[in-house]
């Protein structure tokens, strides 16, 4: 309950409505009003490579119930965060004990950085939940419950609609399944592969209808020059730094947090030189995407390493409890109290002056003062700050036309233009 409260307090005031969110809003509007059923969703960071549209179809009933209000997306991702908390507890209890599982949920619930990730309406919002569920499924298969192979195929299939970070684990999961030497019924393989094909069928059909454009884009990327050992080592180092900073921000949000977490990891490792199956799986989960993504010839965005962050949230509390097991209560609880105060105060004091709430207020002002439903909108914004307004104007029943005498200028951030106007956070509206 606390986790849901922390992710819905000041919901619109802290919610972004930028490129990804506006793209989703237009996509869902096309589905609900024009009945346009698309085979693809959002384009990835690789030009020409798209994911399947499952997340957008998931958004549709929420937009329908809200009358097109984009806050519907934030309601959905808040519910997803609750599922993620449940998954963290289930996996933590399966691998360790109830105390470690509760502490992992506690960290996830309070984390200032994760809180804002859970407020982001984008397909990648499901990565943490799915990566944990995938690890849990692999664990079950390796311990004799072969039916969980169906879940592995399910998650990999959904990964085609969520984020390539999930798809990266497909070869590793199949290898771990084979390496477990468990007897798995051929029917489970048949059902699993059939489910995988069904979930990826929108992309497969799109590829067939459009001359395999996604495959061509991937082949073009793979053939890009720069695949040599020196470049690989350099990218591997950069990616490792990205992972450490990601985990650091999630737990501590301090410049020394990465060093503290690294020290915790190596201290625990020194006291436990012989690793059991769960730690071996953790190391594979950690290094597999690092190695694969270091072959990528461009900079790798941080969110490609979300599966590593998600598993760190489960394992680090267990290691912490092992290290302080024989310590005094003060040693055990002081770090937890410090983290609680830090993260809650950071959330309480944070402001986002270009959030969905302020963009809505700016558009509502235009709708109230305009004498016509046709308005001419001009923008004076920093790069990327123009996003969101077109859909909000449309949602409020306003049509943009360069022939309209109702002219307004939207300025983001407001300080960019000194002319007087109505101010909403860092959004200024000037009636020209």
PEMO-V131002 format. One line per field, one symbol per residue. psi: psi as a letter, one per 40 degrees, with the letter a starting at -180 (. if undefined). Layout:
BEGIN
psi: ???
END
This chain:
BEGIN
psi: ddddddeehfdddehigadddddddddddddddefhhieibihaehhehiiieddddddddddddefeheeddddddddddddddddddddddddbidddddddddddddhddddddeehgidededddddddddddddddefegddedddddddddddeecidddddeddddddddddefihhhddddddddddddddedddddddddfffddddddddddehiegiddddddddddddddddddddddddfideddddddddddddddegdhiaddddddddddddddddeeeheihhideeeddddddddddddddddddedeiiddddddddddddddddddddehigefidddddddddddddeheiehihhiigiiheeeiddddddddeehhhheeieghihhhhidedheiiihhgbehhhhh.
END
